[in-house]
Amino acid sequence: MNSIVEFNRYTNSPVANYKGRLYNLPFNMNTFHQMWGVITPEEAMDKIAEQREIALQTMRSKGIDKPRNLEEQALTLIGRDIYEKLIKGYTEKQWGRPCSQLPAFIINRLPVRFIFDNNYFNDKYQGVPVGGYNKLIEGLLKGVECKTNTDFFENRSYWEAIADEIVFTGKIDEFYNYRYGKLEYRTVRFDTEILDTPNYQGNAVVNYTEKEIPYTRIIEHKHFESFGPDVYAGTKTVISKEYPMEWQDGMEPFYPINDEKNAALYEQYKRLAEREASVVFGGRLAEYKYYDMHQVIAKALDLNL
Ligand SMILES: Cc1cc2nc3c(=O)[nH]c(=O)nc-3n(C[C@H](O)[C@H](O)[C@H](O)COP(=O)(O)OP(=O)(O)OC[C@H]3O[C@@H](n4cnc5c(N)ncnc54)[C@H](O)[C@@H]3O)c2cc1C
């Protein structure tokens, strides 16, 4: 990637807004100080241990020995305060279902840091391409014949006839004409506005974690590429509010729904895909799996065509 485009020094450090109070993410000493006023890692650990114990005791008193859903999982991993203020509303908006009806495995672990570090990622390298992602894509495709605005399914037999091997990155259920049924997705509607202020929220990402606000987060795009005084170089700013919703035909599918029903359906399609001799199913739609960019790039580099 670095041979194609230079990356800037953007560091993802989202902020959560719960009922007008701000908390740093991911959960770290800043968050714990904002939540409880604790000063030392030991005080924070004690507070979390105390709240986890209450959740465990409540469960045991009801005869439950293993978390049965996301709510119980979160309560026993991190305790009630963080769950109710920073996880519950956001997750319910994101998935359109109550946490008590979501599977526990969605949050197998919750990363917690007992240091003052708001960097969302632990990766050594982080950044956004200088000049934008288009520059990266153009570089990757240099010298490669390319047709855009072309739906594979509109002329399927033609593409199959001219290709020795196909890397299919569309929806796997569509590839098989939905013969076992449709996989479900969540998607997001972006409501984008240009505002007459140079700096609306002071950060690229602010999550709104209460249920009553219908969007999950506001992205202020300039903070991905303007740092320090450059933020004030222009008089306006662009923000996008993200409204999560159930995917329907005609919308762009974003997030696979990792419940048992959809996982079983995907397995059926996967079994068909494994029998294809000259088609590789790759990426988030063909593998029905949430991938971040670096993961999908790694997967592509591992391909032995
Ligand atoms: C709201 C949101 C925010 C995200 N933020 C981040 C982030 O901050 N960092 C990060 O690393 N990742 C992020 N991601 C994930 C990132 O978008 C994915 O990792 C990446 O796009 C996956 O690449 P892919 O090749 O698997 O799929 P895609 O990028 O979706 O590529 C699939 C391609 O197949 C094409 N295609 C599909 N069907 C057909 C068809 N029938 N005919 C022809 N072409 C077809 C599509 O047009 C598309 O170009 C985010 C995703 C979402 C939805």
The ligand as an SDF file (V2000), in Angstrom:
LIG
                    3D

 53 58  0  0  0  0  0  0  0  0999 V2000
  -20.0300    2.0790    7.2440 C   0  0  0  0  0  0  0  0  0  0  0  0
  -18.7460    1.3060    7.1010 C   0  0  0  0  0  0  0  0  0  0  0  0
  -17.5720    1.7940    7.6680 C   0  0  0  0  0  0  0  0  0  0  0  0
  -16.3720    1.0970    7.5220 C   0  0  0  0  0  0  0  0  0  0  0  0
  -15.2580    1.6190    8.0980 N   0  0  0  0  0  0  0  0  0  0  0  0
  -14.0850    0.9520    7.9720 C   0  0  0  0  0  0  0  0  0  0  0  0
  -12.8920    1.4590    8.5540 C   0  0  0  0  0  0  0  0  0  0  0  0
  -12.8940    2.4990    9.2050 O   0  0  0  0  0  0  0  0  0  0  0  0
  -11.7500    0.7610    8.3920 N   0  0  0  0  0  0  0  0  0  0  0  0
  -11.6990   -0.3990    7.6700 C   0  0  0  0  0  0  0  0  0  0  0  0
  -10.6170   -0.9890    7.5300 O   0  0  0  0  0  0  0  0  0  0  0  0
  -12.8010   -0.9100    7.1020 N   0  0  0  0  0  0  0  0  0  0  0  0
  -13.9970   -0.2620    7.2240 C   0  0  0  0  0  0  0  0  0  0  0  0
  -15.1330   -0.7850    6.6570 N   0  0  0  0  0  0  0  0  0  0  0  0
  -15.0470   -2.0760    5.9540 C   0  0  0  0  0  0  0  0  0  0  0  0
  -14.5640   -1.9480    4.5010 C   0  0  0  0  0  0  0  0  0  0  0  0
  -15.5230   -1.2070    3.7790 O   0  0  0  0  0  0  0  0  0  0  0  0
  -14.4170   -3.3660    3.9650 C   0  0  0  0  0  0  0  0  0  0  0  0
  -13.3640   -4.0120    4.6550 O   0  0  0  0  0  0  0  0  0  0  0  0
  -14.0770   -3.4610    2.5020 C   0  0  0  0  0  0  0  0  0  0  0  0
  -14.8980   -2.6810    1.6900 O   0  0  0  0  0  0  0  0  0  0  0  0
  -14.2130   -4.9160    2.1010 C   0  0  0  0  0  0  0  0  0  0  0  0
  -13.7630   -5.1170    0.8080 O   0  0  0  0  0  0  0  0  0  0  0  0
  -14.4080   -6.2430   -0.0970 P   0  0  0  0  0  0  0  0  0  0  0  0
  -13.5820   -6.3100   -1.3200 O   0  0  0  0  0  0  0  0  0  0  0  0
  -14.6360   -7.4620    0.7090 O   0  0  0  0  0  0  0  0  0  0  0  0
  -15.8760   -5.7080   -0.4470 O   0  0  0  0  0  0  0  0  0  0  0  0
  -16.3400   -4.4050   -1.2040 P   0  0  0  0  0  0  0  0  0  0  0  0
  -15.4590   -3.2490   -0.9460 O   0  0  0  0  0  0  0  0  0  0  0  0
  -17.7940   -4.2820   -0.9260 O   0  0  0  0  0  0  0  0  0  0  0  0
  -16.1240   -4.8220   -2.7180 O   0  0  0  0  0  0  0  0  0  0  0  0
  -16.9910   -5.7020   -3.3850 C   0  0  0  0  0  0  0  0  0  0  0  0
  -17.0830   -5.2140   -4.8070 C   0  0  0  0  0  0  0  0  0  0  0  0
  -17.8630   -6.1330   -5.5540 O   0  0  0  0  0  0  0  0  0  0  0  0
  -18.7000   -5.3980   -6.4000 C   0  0  0  0  0  0  0  0  0  0  0  0
  -19.8890   -6.1880   -6.7390 N   0  0  0  0  0  0  0  0  0  0  0  0
  -20.8070   -6.7070   -5.8770 C   0  0  0  0  0  0  0  0  0  0  0  0
  -21.7730   -7.3390   -6.5730 N   0  0  0  0  0  0  0  0  0  0  0  0
  -21.4680   -7.2090   -7.8840 C   0  0  0  0  0  0  0  0  0  0  0  0
  -22.0740   -7.6320   -9.1020 C   0  0  0  0  0  0  0  0  0  0  0  0
  -23.2220   -8.3160   -9.0810 N   0  0  0  0  0  0  0  0  0  0  0  0
  -21.4930   -7.3140  -10.2650 N   0  0  0  0  0  0  0  0  0  0  0  0
  -20.3380   -6.6030  -10.3140 C   0  0  0  0  0  0  0  0  0  0  0  0
  -19.6960   -6.1710   -9.2000 N   0  0  0  0  0  0  0  0  0  0  0  0
  -20.2600   -6.4710   -8.0020 C   0  0  0  0  0  0  0  0  0  0  0  0
  -19.0940   -4.1680   -5.6050 C   0  0  0  0  0  0  0  0  0  0  0  0
  -19.5160   -3.1260   -6.4610 O   0  0  0  0  0  0  0  0  0  0  0  0
  -17.7810   -3.8330   -4.9020 C   0  0  0  0  0  0  0  0  0  0  0  0
  -16.9750   -2.9850   -5.6620 O   0  0  0  0  0  0  0  0  0  0  0  0
  -16.3440   -0.1090    6.7920 C   0  0  0  0  0  0  0  0  0  0  0  0
  -17.5130   -0.6060    6.2200 C   0  0  0  0  0  0  0  0  0  0  0  0
  -18.7080    0.0850    6.3840 C   0  0  0  0  0  0  0  0  0  0  0  0
  -19.9450   -0.4870    5.7520 C   0  0  0  0  0  0  0  0  0  0  0  0
  1  2  1  0
  2  3  1  0
  2 52  2  0
  3  4  2  0
  4  5  1  0
  4 50  1  0
  5  6  2  0
  6  7  1  0
  6 13  1  0
  7  8  2  0
  7  9  1  0
  9 10  1  0
 10 11  2  0
 10 12  1  0
 12 13  2  0
 13 14  1  0
 14 15  1  0
 14 50  1  0
 15 16  1  0
 16 17  1  0
 16 18  1  0
 18 19  1  0
 18 20  1  0
 20 21  1  0
 20 22  1  0
 22 23  1  0
 23 24  1  0
 24 25  2  0
 24 26  1  0
 24 27  1  0
 27 28  1  0
 28 29  2  0
 28 30  1  0
 28 31  1  0
 31 32  1  0
 32 33  1  0
 33 34  1  0
 33 48  1  0
 34 35  1  0
 35 36  1  0
 35 46  1  0
 36 37  1  0
 36 45  1  0
 37 38  2  0
 38 39  1  0
 39 40  1  0
 39 45  2  0
 40 41  1  0
 40 42  2  0
 42 43  1  0
 43 44  2  0
 44 45  1  0
 46 47  1  0
 46 48  1  0
 48 49  1  0
 50 51  2  0
 51 52  1  0
 52 53  1  0
M  END
$$$$
